[in-house]
Amino acid sequence: MTADRIEKQRVLQAPRERVWQAVSEAPRFGYWFGVDFDGPFVEGARITGRIAPTQVDAEVARLQEPYRGMAFEFLVERIEPLRRISFRWHPFAIDPTVDYSAETMTLIEFVLTEQGDATLLTISESGFDQIPAQRRAQAYAANEGGWTHQLELVAKYLALKTPD
């Protein structure tokens, strides 16, 4: 049995505006997350991303390399500038022989809270209970660890002097 929700938090040493750019602008997001998107993040839009290993961490890039070019879909659910952006996707949808389109998508939320000169970033993903039982535990475990990596990647991205 798995939990239905993952939540990770990190205080980032960057102003909220800069963190917002990193999580709400598709090219910047892709740079640290490890994906090339076919368009901008627009509320209500469905966009396709293809795995393209992160540019900020060689070790994580090596882990992503076997999946290079693998496509996945993001549904941009909600954008609240400087505060929250949320997406839906099919988590851990890595088997090219499986059609995941009939499955319920999980909800990913990036929430920014100003903390002086820093920003608290909370990343959550919920809805795992709706994933088919035969892949639920694996999807949860993969993403539980994945979001830990992604918080580290966004922090590394924000630490770059010229991030893009």
Residue frames as a rotation matrix with the C-alpha (Angstrom) as fourth column:
MET 1
0.578 0.816 0.000 0.00
0.816 -0.578 0.000 0.00
0.000 0.000 -1.000 0.00
THR 2
-0.564 -0.766 0.309 1.30
0.766 -0.625 -0.151 3.46
0.309 0.152 0.939 -0.84
ALA 3
-0.331 0.405 -0.852 0.40
0.406 -0.754 -0.516 6.94
-0.852 -0.517 0.086 0.19
ASP 4
0.496 0.635 0.592 -1.60
0.829 -0.143 -0.541 9.15
-0.259 0.759 -0.598 -2.16
ARG 5
0.965 -0.063 0.253 0.61
0.007 -0.964 -0.267 12.24
0.261 0.260 -0.930 -1.88
ILE 6
0.066 -0.982 -0.178 4.27
0.988 0.089 -0.126 13.21
0.140 -0.168 0.976 -2.01
GLU 7
0.955 0.148 0.258 5.38
0.131 -0.988 0.084 16.56
0.267 -0.047 -0.963 -0.61
LYS 8
0.058 -0.984 -0.170 8.90
0.995 0.071 -0.072 18.02
0.083 -0.165 0.983 -0.63
GLN 9
0.977 0.209 0.040 10.06
0.203 -0.973 0.114 21.44
0.062 -0.103 -0.993 0.56
ARG 10
0.002 -0.995 -0.103 13.24
1.000 0.000 0.019 23.42
-0.019 -0.103 0.994 0.33
VAL 11
0.732 0.067 -0.678 14.25
0.161 -0.984 0.077 26.97
-0.662 -0.166 -0.731 1.13
LEU 12
0.352 -0.565 0.747 15.99
0.927 0.096 -0.364 28.32
0.134 0.820 0.557 -1.95
GLN 13
-0.064 -0.486 -0.872 18.44
0.551 -0.746 0.375 31.18
-0.832 -0.456 0.315 -1.67
ALA 14
-0.866 -0.065 0.496 16.83
0.473 -0.425 0.771 33.19
0.161 0.903 0.399 -4.45
PRO 15
-0.742 0.644 -0.185 14.10
-0.493 -0.712 -0.499 35.81
-0.453 -0.280 0.846 -4.65
ARG 16
-0.092 0.825 0.557 10.59
0.118 0.565 -0.817 34.58
-0.989 -0.010 -0.149 -5.39
GLU 17
0.588 0.320 -0.743 10.61
-0.617 -0.416 -0.668 36.18
-0.523 0.851 -0.047 -8.88
ARG 18
-0.286 -0.794 -0.536 13.67
-0.957 0.269 0.111 34.12
0.056 0.545 -0.837 -9.90
VAL 19
-0.798 0.090 0.596 12.25
-0.115 0.948 -0.297 30.89
-0.591 -0.306 -0.746 -8.50
TRP 20
0.263 0.964 -0.043 8.98
-0.138 -0.007 -0.990 31.65
-0.955 0.266 0.131 -10.31
GLN 21
0.310 -0.222 -0.924 10.84
-0.941 -0.213 -0.264 31.98
-0.138 0.952 -0.275 -13.63
ALA 22
-0.710 -0.705 -0.008 12.56
-0.702 0.706 0.088 28.64
-0.056 0.068 -0.996 -12.99
VAL 23
-0.748 0.454 0.484 9.28
0.195 0.847 -0.494 26.77
-0.635 -0.275 -0.722 -12.43
SER 24
0.220 0.964 -0.148 6.90
0.167 -0.186 -0.968 28.64
-0.961 0.188 -0.202 -14.75
GLU 25
0.363 -0.170 -0.916 8.91
-0.864 -0.430 -0.263 29.19
-0.349 0.887 -0.303 -17.95
ALA 26
0.970 0.182 0.164 9.14
-0.126 0.945 -0.301 25.98
-0.210 0.272 0.939 -19.98
PRO 27
0.569 -0.808 -0.152 12.72
-0.048 0.152 -0.987 26.49
0.821 0.569 0.048 -21.29
ARG 28
-0.199 -0.637 0.745 14.09
-0.832 -0.293 -0.472 27.27
0.519 -0.713 -0.471 -17.82
PHE 29
0.456 0.464 0.759 12.10
-0.789 0.606 0.103 24.44
-0.412 -0.646 0.642 -16.22
GLY 30
0.987 -0.026 -0.157 13.37
-0.072 0.808 -0.584 22.04
0.142 0.588 0.796 -18.85
TYR 31
0.269 -0.959 0.092 16.98
-0.500 -0.221 -0.838 23.10
0.823 0.180 -0.539 -18.34
TRP 32
-0.465 -0.470 0.750 17.06
-0.878 0.136 -0.459 21.94
0.114 -0.872 -0.476 -14.72
PHE 33
0.326 0.705 0.629 14.32
-0.738 0.606 -0.297 19.27
-0.591 -0.368 0.718 -14.82
GLY 34
-0.675 -0.647 0.354 15.73
-0.233 0.642 0.730 17.53
-0.700 0.411 -0.584 -17.89
VAL 35
-0.030 0.730 0.683 13.14
0.765 0.456 -0.455 17.96
-0.643 0.509 -0.572 -20.64
ASP 36
-0.988 -0.105 -0.109 12.53
0.002 -0.732 0.681 19.85
-0.151 0.673 0.724 -23.88
PHE 37
-0.176 0.984 -0.022 8.95
0.384 0.048 -0.922 21.12
-0.906 -0.170 -0.387 -24.15
ASP 38
-0.488 0.051 0.872 7.19
0.873 0.007 0.488 21.87
0.019 0.999 -0.048 -27.43
GLY 39
0.058 0.518 0.853 5.67
0.367 -0.806 0.464 25.10
0.928 0.286 -0.237 -26.17
PRO 40
-0.695 -0.295 0.655 5.23
-0.383 -0.619 -0.685 27.48
0.608 -0.728 0.317 -23.25
PHE 41
-0.728 0.493 -0.477 3.33
0.685 0.490 -0.539 26.78
-0.031 -0.719 -0.694 -20.05
VAL 42
-0.746 0.619 0.244 -0.13
-0.492 -0.760 0.424 28.26
0.449 0.196 0.872 -20.62
GLU 43
-0.646 0.552 0.527 -3.04
-0.430 0.308 -0.849 27.55
-0.631 -0.775 0.039 -18.29
GLY 44
0.413 0.896 0.162 -5.28
-0.462 0.359 -0.811 24.88
-0.785 0.260 0.562 -19.80
ALA 45
0.358 -0.339 -0.870 -2.72
-0.912 0.070 -0.403 23.85
0.198 0.938 -0.284 -22.45
ARG 46
0.840 -0.244 0.485 -1.51
0.119 0.954 0.274 20.33
-0.529 -0.173 0.831 -23.15
ILE 47
0.503 -0.741 -0.446 2.14
-0.859 -0.373 -0.351 20.29
0.094 0.559 -0.824 -24.07
THR 48
0.936 -0.267 -0.230 4.54
0.237 0.960 -0.150 17.52
0.261 0.086 0.961 -24.90
GLY 49
0.480 -0.856 0.194 7.94
-0.832 -0.375 0.409 17.16
-0.277 -0.357 -0.892 -23.33
ARG 50
0.782 -0.374 -0.499 10.80
0.040 0.829 -0.558 14.90
0.622 0.417 0.663 -24.34
ILE 51
0.831 -0.528 -0.176 13.43
0.284 0.130 0.950 13.78
-0.479 -0.839 0.258 -21.86
ALA 52
0.515 -0.774 0.369 16.67
0.182 -0.322 -0.929 15.69
0.838 0.546 -0.025 -22.47
PRO 53
0.205 -0.366 -0.908 19.00
0.922 0.383 0.054 15.20
0.328 -0.848 0.416 -19.51
THR 54
0.896 0.179 -0.408 19.37
0.378 -0.788 0.486 18.04
-0.234 -0.589 -0.773 -17.04
GLN 55
0.481 -0.727 0.490 22.05
0.277 -0.404 -0.872 20.62
0.832 0.555 0.007 -17.68
VAL 56
0.433 -0.246 0.867 22.84
-0.690 -0.710 0.143 21.24
0.580 -0.660 -0.477 -14.00
ASP 57
0.228 -0.335 0.914 23.98
-0.796 0.476 0.373 17.86
-0.561 -0.813 -0.159 -12.60
ALA 58
-0.325 -0.469 -0.821 26.07
-0.896 0.431 0.108 15.28
0.303 0.771 -0.560 -14.46
GLU 59
-0.963 -0.053 0.263 25.09
-0.166 0.889 -0.427 12.38
-0.211 -0.455 -0.865 -12.18
VAL 60
-0.121 0.988 0.095 21.34
-0.066 0.087 -0.994 12.96
-0.990 -0.127 0.055 -12.57
ALA 61
0.191 0.132 -0.973 21.86
-0.932 -0.286 -0.222 13.53
-0.307 0.949 0.068 -16.31
ARG 62
-0.781 -0.516 -0.353 23.41
-0.595 0.786 0.166 10.04
0.192 0.340 -0.921 -16.52
LEU 63
-0.736 0.578 0.352 20.34
0.154 0.649 -0.745 8.58
-0.659 -0.495 -0.567 -14.79
GLN 64
0.220 0.867 -0.447 18.08
-0.303 -0.375 -0.876 10.37
-0.927 0.328 0.180 -17.29
GLU 65
-0.471 -0.546 -0.692 20.14
-0.771 -0.126 0.624 9.44
-0.428 0.828 -0.362 -20.37
PRO 66
-0.917 0.108 0.384 18.50
0.230 0.930 0.286 6.03
-0.326 0.351 -0.878 -20.99
TYR 67
-0.004 1.000 0.020 15.16
0.761 0.016 -0.648 7.85
-0.649 0.012 -0.761 -21.33
ARG 68
-0.638 -0.311 -0.704 16.43
-0.115 -0.866 0.487 10.57
-0.761 0.392 0.517 -23.71
GLY 69
-0.905 0.292 -0.311 13.77
-0.365 -0.155 0.918 11.43
0.219 0.944 0.247 -26.29
MET 70
-0.645 0.719 -0.261 10.95
0.753 0.656 -0.054 9.70
0.132 -0.231 -0.964 -24.41
ALA 71
-0.625 0.497 0.602 7.82
-0.148 -0.833 0.533 11.79
0.766 0.245 0.594 -24.77
PHE 72
-0.533 0.599 -0.598 5.31
0.842 0.301 -0.449 12.62
-0.089 -0.742 -0.664 -22.08
GLU 73
-0.127 0.616 0.777 2.40
0.443 -0.666 0.600 14.99
0.887 0.421 -0.189 -21.78
PHE 74
-0.852 -0.023 -0.523 1.86
0.475 -0.451 -0.755 17.83
-0.219 -0.892 0.395 -19.32
LEU 75
0.158 0.872 0.464 -1.52
0.726 -0.421 0.544 19.44
0.670 0.251 -0.699 -18.84
VAL 76
-0.892 -0.420 0.165 -0.94
0.229 -0.735 -0.638 22.91
0.389 -0.531 0.752 -17.39
GLU 77
-0.186 0.897 -0.400 -3.78
0.931 0.291 0.221 23.07
0.315 -0.332 -0.889 -14.92
ARG 78
0.847 0.513 -0.138 -3.38
0.522 -0.758 0.390 26.37
0.096 -0.403 -0.910 -13.10
ILE 79
-0.309 -0.920 0.242 -1.04
0.781 -0.390 -0.488 29.35
0.543 0.038 0.839 -13.03
GLU 80
0.887 0.413 -0.205 -1.14
0.453 -0.697 0.556 31.86
0.087 -0.586 -0.806 -10.17
PRO 81
0.413 -0.812 0.412 1.81
0.187 -0.367 -0.911 34.18
0.891 0.454 0.000 -10.93
LEU 82
-0.293 -0.772 0.564 4.56
-0.530 -0.360 -0.768 34.23
0.795 -0.524 -0.304 -8.32
ARG 83
-0.051 0.368 0.929 2.57
-0.985 0.134 -0.108 31.86
-0.164 -0.920 0.355 -6.12
ARG 84
-0.088 0.155 0.984 1.60
-0.191 0.967 -0.170 28.51
-0.978 -0.203 -0.055 -7.71
ILE 85
-0.164 0.137 -0.977 1.77
-0.978 0.108 0.180 26.53
0.130 0.985 0.117 -10.92
SER 86
-0.110 0.189 0.976 0.20
-0.430 0.876 -0.218 23.11
-0.896 -0.443 -0.016 -11.27
PHE 87
-0.433 -0.132 -0.892 0.37
-0.878 0.287 0.384 20.36
0.205 0.949 -0.240 -13.86
ARG 88
0.567 0.467 0.679 -1.15
-0.519 0.842 -0.145 16.97
-0.639 -0.270 0.720 -14.48
TRP 89
-0.149 -0.607 -0.781 0.77
-0.948 0.312 -0.062 14.04
0.281 0.731 -0.622 -15.95
HIS 90
0.889 0.289 -0.356 1.03
-0.223 0.951 0.215 10.28
0.400 -0.112 0.910 -16.00
PRO 91
0.412 -0.783 0.465 3.72
-0.875 -0.198 0.442 9.47
-0.255 -0.589 -0.767 -13.43
PHE 92
-0.364 -0.727 0.582 6.45
-0.512 0.679 0.526 6.97
-0.778 -0.107 -0.620 -14.22
ALA 93
0.754 0.644 0.131 4.96
-0.167 0.381 -0.910 6.32
-0.635 0.664 0.395 -17.65
ILE 94
-0.003 -0.936 -0.353 8.17
-0.792 -0.213 0.572 4.86
-0.611 0.281 -0.741 -19.06
ASP 95
-0.399 -0.100 0.912 7.06
0.265 0.939 0.219 1.69
-0.878 0.329 -0.348 -20.86
PRO 96
-0.704 0.077 -0.706 6.72
-0.598 -0.600 0.531 2.56
-0.382 0.796 0.469 -24.57
THR 97
-0.881 0.391 -0.268 4.43
0.113 0.722 0.682 -0.45
0.460 0.570 -0.681 -25.11
VAL 98
-0.424 0.742 -0.519 1.81
0.867 0.168 -0.468 0.81
-0.260 -0.649 -0.715 -22.65
ASP 99
-0.355 0.443 0.823 -0.94
0.313 -0.773 0.552 3.32
0.881 0.453 0.136 -23.48
TYR 100
-0.769 -0.036 -0.638 -1.31
0.637 -0.119 -0.762 5.41
-0.049 -0.992 0.114 -20.32
SER 101
-0.864 0.343 0.369 -3.94
-0.146 -0.871 0.468 7.76
0.482 0.350 0.803 -21.77
ALA 102
0.095 0.965 -0.245 -6.88
0.102 0.235 0.967 6.04
0.990 -0.117 -0.076 -20.05
GLU 103
-0.171 -0.230 -0.958 -5.28
0.940 0.253 -0.228 6.43
0.295 -0.940 0.173 -16.62
THR 104
0.914 0.402 -0.049 -6.06
0.384 -0.822 0.421 9.32
0.129 -0.404 -0.906 -14.30
MET 105
0.081 -0.901 0.426 -3.23
0.298 -0.386 -0.873 11.85
0.951 0.198 0.237 -14.20
THR 106
0.089 -0.139 -0.986 -1.64
0.992 -0.081 0.101 12.91
-0.094 -0.987 0.131 -10.93
LEU 107
0.866 0.219 0.450 -1.53
0.249 -0.968 -0.007 16.57
0.434 0.118 -0.893 -9.90
ILE 108
-0.130 -0.944 -0.303 1.84
0.977 -0.070 -0.202 18.28
0.170 -0.322 0.931 -9.42
GLU 109
0.885 0.392 0.252 1.96
0.338 -0.912 0.231 21.63
0.320 -0.120 -0.940 -7.66
PHE 110
-0.363 -0.931 -0.036 4.85
0.818 -0.300 -0.490 24.05
0.445 -0.207 0.871 -7.23
VAL 111
0.780 0.625 0.018 4.01
0.508 -0.651 0.565 26.56
0.365 -0.431 -0.825 -4.48
LEU 112
-0.312 -0.904 0.293 6.28
0.577 -0.426 -0.697 29.52
0.754 -0.048 0.655 -3.70
THR 113
0.818 0.469 -0.332 6.33
0.542 -0.435 0.719 31.30
0.193 -0.768 -0.610 -0.35
GLU 114
0.295 -0.716 0.633 8.53
-0.087 -0.679 -0.729 34.32
0.952 0.160 -0.263 0.17
GLN 115
0.777 -0.167 -0.607 10.86
0.629 0.240 0.739 34.08
0.023 -0.956 0.292 3.16
GLY 116
0.406 -0.615 -0.676 12.80
0.028 -0.731 0.682 37.34
-0.913 -0.296 -0.280 3.27
ASP 117
-0.024 -0.525 -0.851 15.44
-0.906 -0.348 0.240 37.18
-0.422 0.777 -0.467 0.53
ALA 118
-0.945 -0.293 0.148 14.81
-0.233 0.917 0.324 33.44
-0.231 0.271 -0.934 0.09
THR 119
-0.106 0.922 -0.373 11.88
-0.954 0.011 0.301 31.41
0.281 0.387 0.878 -1.20
LEU 120
-0.490 0.093 0.867 10.30
-0.375 0.875 -0.306 28.29
-0.787 -0.474 -0.394 0.23
LEU 121
-0.368 0.353 -0.860 9.44
-0.862 0.218 0.458 25.97
0.350 0.910 0.224 -2.66
THR 122
-0.294 0.385 0.875 6.91
-0.439 0.759 -0.481 23.23
-0.849 -0.525 -0.054 -1.92
ILE 123
-0.545 0.138 -0.827 6.50
-0.758 0.341 0.556 20.53
0.359 0.930 -0.082 -4.57
SER 124
-0.352 0.478 0.805 3.63
-0.461 0.660 -0.594 18.10
-0.815 -0.580 -0.012 -4.15
GLU 125
-0.674 0.266 -0.689 2.21
-0.578 0.392 0.716 15.33
0.461 0.881 -0.110 -6.28
SER 126
-0.542 0.584 0.604 -1.11
-0.473 0.381 -0.794 13.76
-0.694 -0.717 0.070 -5.42
GLY 127
0.338 0.801 -0.494 -3.54
-0.919 0.166 -0.358 11.26
-0.205 0.575 0.792 -6.89
PHE 128
-0.666 -0.688 -0.289 -1.48
-0.731 0.679 0.066 8.07
0.151 0.255 -0.955 -6.73
ASP 129
-0.548 0.524 0.652 -4.49
-0.196 0.677 -0.709 6.17
-0.813 -0.517 -0.269 -5.37
GLN 130
0.507 0.793 -0.339 -6.09
-0.487 -0.061 -0.871 6.57
-0.711 0.607 0.355 -8.82
ILE 131
-0.202 -0.660 -0.724 -3.20
-0.976 0.197 0.092 4.87
0.082 0.725 -0.684 -10.65
PRO 132
0.596 0.435 -0.675 -3.80
-0.449 0.877 0.169 1.21
0.666 0.202 0.718 -11.55
ALA 133
0.858 -0.152 0.490 -2.79
-0.433 0.297 0.851 -1.04
-0.275 -0.943 0.189 -8.65
GLN 134
0.806 -0.540 0.240 -0.23
0.579 0.804 -0.137 -3.00
-0.119 0.249 0.961 -10.68
ARG 135
0.034 -0.860 0.510 1.99
0.743 -0.319 -0.588 0.07
0.668 0.399 0.628 -11.11
ARG 136
0.805 0.417 0.423 0.98
0.076 -0.778 0.623 2.34
0.589 -0.469 -0.658 -8.22
ALA 137
0.843 -0.497 -0.206 3.75
0.271 0.060 0.961 1.43
-0.465 -0.865 0.185 -5.74
GLN 138
-0.004 -0.891 0.455 6.48
0.963 0.120 0.243 1.66
-0.271 0.438 0.857 -8.38
ALA 139
0.143 0.129 0.981 5.23
0.593 -0.805 0.019 5.04
0.792 0.579 -0.192 -9.64
TYR 140
0.960 0.235 0.152 5.03
0.012 -0.577 0.817 6.39
0.280 -0.782 -0.556 -6.10
ALA 141
0.606 -0.785 -0.129 8.51
0.505 0.254 0.825 5.17
-0.614 -0.566 0.550 -5.15
ALA 142
-0.095 -0.654 0.751 10.08
0.990 -0.141 0.003 6.50
0.104 0.743 0.661 -8.35
ASN 143
0.237 0.254 0.938 8.51
0.363 -0.919 0.157 9.94
0.901 0.303 -0.310 -7.96
GLU 144
0.976 0.043 -0.215 9.12
0.219 -0.246 0.944 10.14
-0.012 -0.968 -0.250 -4.21
GLY 145
0.182 -0.981 -0.067 12.84
0.700 0.081 0.709 9.87
-0.690 -0.176 0.702 -4.95
GLY 146
-0.119 -0.192 0.974 12.53
0.949 -0.309 0.055 11.88
0.291 0.931 0.219 -8.15
TRP 147
0.726 0.451 0.519 11.12
0.308 -0.888 0.341 14.96
0.615 -0.088 -0.784 -6.44
THR 148
0.734 -0.588 -0.341 14.02
0.314 -0.151 0.937 14.88
-0.603 -0.795 0.074 -3.96
HIS 149
-0.234 -0.828 0.510 16.40
0.880 0.042 0.473 15.01
-0.413 0.560 0.719 -6.94
GLN 150
0.105 0.333 0.937 14.39
0.813 -0.572 0.112 17.76
0.573 0.750 -0.331 -8.62
LEU 151
0.969 0.189 -0.157 14.54
0.245 -0.743 0.623 20.03
0.001 -0.642 -0.767 -5.56
GLU 152
0.239 -0.960 -0.145 18.31
0.425 -0.031 0.905 19.66
-0.873 -0.278 0.400 -5.65
LEU 153
-0.280 -0.332 0.901 18.37
0.957 -0.021 0.289 20.39
-0.077 0.943 0.324 -9.39
VAL 154
0.592 0.529 0.608 16.32
0.581 -0.803 0.134 23.58
0.559 0.274 -0.782 -9.12
ALA 155
0.864 -0.352 -0.360 18.61
0.143 -0.514 0.846 24.75
-0.483 -0.782 -0.394 -6.30
LYS 156
-0.132 -0.948 0.290 21.68
0.645 0.140 0.751 24.08
-0.752 0.286 0.593 -8.48
TYR 157
0.012 0.227 0.974 20.02
0.942 -0.330 0.065 25.91
0.336 0.916 -0.218 -11.37
LEU 158
0.886 0.428 0.177 19.31
0.340 -0.860 0.381 28.94
0.315 -0.278 -0.907 -9.20
ALA 159
0.596 -0.743 -0.305 22.93
0.250 -0.189 0.950 28.95
-0.763 -0.642 0.073 -7.96
LEU 160
0.008 -0.592 0.806 24.27
0.990 0.116 0.075 29.33
-0.138 0.798 0.587 -11.51
LYS 161
-0.496 -0.263 -0.827 25.53
0.243 -0.957 0.158 32.80
-0.833 -0.123 0.539 -12.39
THR 162
-0.462 0.375 -0.804 24.16
-0.857 -0.422 0.295 32.56
-0.229 0.825 0.516 -15.94
PRO 163
-0.322 0.355 0.878 21.60
-0.242 0.866 -0.438 29.74
-0.916 -0.353 -0.193 -15.87
ASP 164
0.390 0.452 0.802 20.58
0.635 0.498 -0.590 29.87
-0.666 0.740 -0.093 -19.52
